[in-house]
Amino acid sequence: MSRILRLLGLVATAGIVSACSLVPTSGPASYDVRSQAPYAADSLPYAVVRITPEVEGIVARYNPRIAGTFPSRRPAKELRFGIGDVLSVSVFEAAAGGLFIPAEASVRPGNFIALPNQSVDSQGNITVPYAGPIQAKGRTAAEVQAAIVEALKNRAIDPQAVVTLVEQRTSLISILGEVNNPARLAASAAGEKLLDALTRAGGPRGQGFDTWVMLERDGRRGLVPFGALVYEPANNIPVHPYDTIYVYREPQTFTAFGASGQQGQFAFDAWRLSLAEALARTGGLNDDRADPASVFLYRGETRELAECLGIDLARFQGPIIPIVYNLNLRDPAGFFLATKFQMRNKDVIFSSNNPTVEAAKAMQFFRLMVATVNDPISAATNVYALKAAINGTPPTIVQQTVTAPVVR
């Protein structure tokens, strides 16, 4: 019996030591996450950041907003002619008998001549009789008019010129993607904003909450949810000639694991979603399992943002830094932070079990181990007891009968 007891003690000790790594669980323990210690030699390094008002403010500045990519809100400069634009030129003279107005001008309807419409050629010029090639590319209408007058002032009688854009083939804005009327639209000389340009293209096809707008200008790209154009006026920036606007739909989702009410993938179904709303979508935390102080959000952030958060980047490689944000809902103020902290597409929420739950699992595992060892002993004892009862042996002798074979 002593040998069995020693064996039972060894098994129990091993069970207690290894129970934490053997019992079923839906993810890492909270202390394992916070320790940031690598699970294995080839594990991916990550950083843990506690969500505070300061952290929430820093992260909010890096939410996808086009106003941050193109901070200038100045309207586009005055439109300038380009190669292919079709222009109309009219030349006026102060009196008849000049270069363009003959002496019998009284029979004409006015003291001007309208030249045939012409395109700006590949050299960027238009042609005016007696003035020769006039540079039009890169100039405004007023500048081209002044150049024509300068070329004719020594030949015509007090000449004046009027240049009109007949067909605009440059200074266009390209709008494509999930809009009702994709097209290349002529930029408005009066200036317009993103929503104005999208309206001219028929607006987005979808409801808008899962629609994204990308603006490309001078080799730079800015991205913004369509809802942010409507509800955050700072993002409705002026558009410029040669801008490209791409509208596309991308349903935003997040996944939830651990001690939440429900687990799985959930859709935003809104143009933005807070962490509090995301937790509510999952049914909140499981009151029997969850540790409110150990709500973790997994996300990859840029190196620039990670540096602003004070993370040591020496152990990380690549442009994206894995970060685990920790929200403490034992703190009553944590719910205010959860309502302000914005979710992003493909975020992962993990709600860790309470340490008491893990301890209860370990104890249950230990009891199972003890029962596994004790069951054969109990069975053997019952067999010998049954034999003793049949032979009429006293109970004290039964105990001796049971233990003798076991010790031997």
Secondary structure, DSSP 8 states (H G I E B T S, - for coil): -HHHHHHHHHHHHHHHHHHHHHS--SS--HHHHHH---SSTT----EEEE--HHHHHHHHHTSS-HHHHS------------TT-EEEEEEE-SSSSSSSS-TTGGGSSSSEEE---EE--TTSEEEETTTEEEE-TT--HHHHHHHHHHHHTTTSSS-EEEEEEEE--SSEEEEEESBSS-EEEE--TT--BHHHHHHHTT-BSS-STTEEEEEEETTEEEEEEHHHHHH-GGG--B--TT-EEEEEE---EEEEEESBSS-EEEE--SS--BHHHHHHHTTSB-TTTEEEEEEEEEEEEEHHHHHHTT--GGG--SSEEEEEEEE-SSSTTHHHHHHHSB--TTEEEEEEE-HHHHHHHHHHHHHHHHHHHHHHHHHHHHHHHHHHHHHT--HHHHHHHHHHHHH-
